[in-house]
Amino acid sequence: MKNVMKKAWEIAKRGQEKFGGNVKEYFAEALKMAWAIVKGKVELTIKKTMYEIAEELQNKLNGLKVNVWENYGKRRIYINKGFNNQVAMLEFDNEDNCLTDLNFGGMDLMGFSQNGIREEMEIIAEVVA
């Protein structure tokens, strides 16, 4: 029972963060969702926001600079290694879905290895997935 209540408050807080208002407004529906999760009927996956992804990338990619840019209707994360040496640019829509294809083939991985960024690109793909 304690796990259900804890999960329900987590879900309600996420709803409040995303849509605003009072967290109590979301609790009744969150409780139903939490019971479904605990009973094993539903698996809840909470999508990370673009800012959460940028923060996680900054923590995992030591020595690389991670910048969030939003302007002209575009939402992007730039990842740079030193000055003027771009590693990756990730583009997001307004619902925090990554629009950049991060399914790498063999030639992609070979190119990353030659440029010395294979490990970084694998971390980026892991974090965004």
Secondary structure, DSSP 8 states (H G I E B T S, - for coil): -HHHHHHHHHHHHHHHHHH-S-THHHHHHHHHHHHHHHTTS--------HHHHHHHHHHHSTT-EEEEEEETTEEEEEEESSTT-EEEEEEE-TTS-B-S-----HHHHHHHHHHT-HHHHHHHHHHH-
